[in-house]
Amino acid sequence: MPHEEPDPMPEDLLNWLEDEDSLTDVVDEQQLEDEAANAYLDAEDEYVPIDDGKGYLAVSGTEAGSILSALPPGSTVTETASAPTVVSRDSSLTGDRPIYLVHRGGRNAELLPWVMGELHHKKGRSIAIGAVANLPAAKGEKLGGFLRQASVAALRIADPQCYRLDEKVLRLSPSPIGKRAWGYAPYLSTTEDTDWVLQVLDAQRAIGANLLLTPGRALDPDTPQASLDSAFQEADEALALTERGERLALNLTLPSRWLSSEALRNRLLDQILDQDQFDVLYIRIQWAQAKAFAPTEDGDLLMGIKRLSNLCADEGRPLLLPQTGITGWFALAHGAAGYGLGFSGSEQSFAEYAFRRARKGQQQAQRYFEKQMLHTVDSSAHDVVRSSQGYVDCTCTYCPQLFRNPTWSHALAALHHLYCMGELTARVHEDSARGGRHGAVRRIVANARRWSSELPLGTNDVPRHLASWDQAL
Ligand SMILES: [Zn+2]
């Protein structure tokens, strides 16, 4: 009886699967701590015109991130640069701008449309934004509201997360589907129904997704062909159920072995190549992670990500790598069309679950993303890095308030992180005249490696991934 299972401990879940119901205990504390961030939401609504003359982008206030067709009475239009027109779903998939997917997690979700609006305003000519809401994470109205408000997003995805059923294949937290998640995503308990795939699609349609996903059950590396066959069979069924004007992405969930082992990788790539009825791919990869916010250094896995990205680029089939954080950014060099990240550690990579006992009274780590290092460090290391020669202060909207505030605001630090990654993604496009995206990423990585090799950093803060990345480029 899954409905009677107790919910996992919140402190475990914070690192892994973020559901609304796992967060109720921390909300009060979080609200206090994030007053600084919430003050932004109370700011007056301000608007900038959209290039096509057909609307206004709210850049601050409660509507931030939304595009309105007409200005509300008495509102202010800011006399700064206008915002670009949002490209259509299909143009974003076939266009030359990298796709930046923003995942809606449980924490501070209300702040996301705001940073997405900011990114669209300032970087929207170089990136296309996508919004991803996880269906088992919250009520449909809430998720639909998020997708509506984030109207700068060319892609709206409602991820069914059916892989949460695959505890035997993936390493998931105990009870990966919380008590309320069964209610939010009822299709998770009806897999035996003959119209199950339709139920999965309808749940995505109901909240306004414009790029539908196949169920995306995890592929078992121990029974490779059988699990590929079953995933593609479900995907074919989904394709047959799509209606005029709808678009479907092949959604796969892979334990990393599928990409790091050459035999499995070849089998997977052959299958993808063969099944060209799926012209968009959405592939989630689970790997072991030693430390939150640290990207993978596994050379075999990076090689697998590279081959997969190369194949999709060669075939002109956009590859989206959800929940990959800066590792997904790296994959842009090899032909991935886009990647995703969110506020929390769990959205920077789909990490294998490992039990970590939270010590009583232990404070959440204060993390800061260093753009020049392509790495997230402890805020104490930031002070060291900042006083080093050649350091360039971040110019995002959030940093002045983050460093002025007497208590560390995790929300402002996360907004800074999301904004900076968007900026780095834009730079890959802007600097692609020499050597394409590959050239751009290689230059950024080489600079980061050169610059950070001189820094007096503690072992925990050294950007060790840069050496393996440099090699893989
Ligand atoms: Zn910043």
Boltz pocket constraint, residues with backbone or C-beta under 6 A from the ligand:
constraints:
  - pocket:
      binder: B
      contacts: [[A, 394], [A, 395], [A, 396], [A, 397], [A, 398], [A, 399], [A, 416]]
      max_distance: 6.0
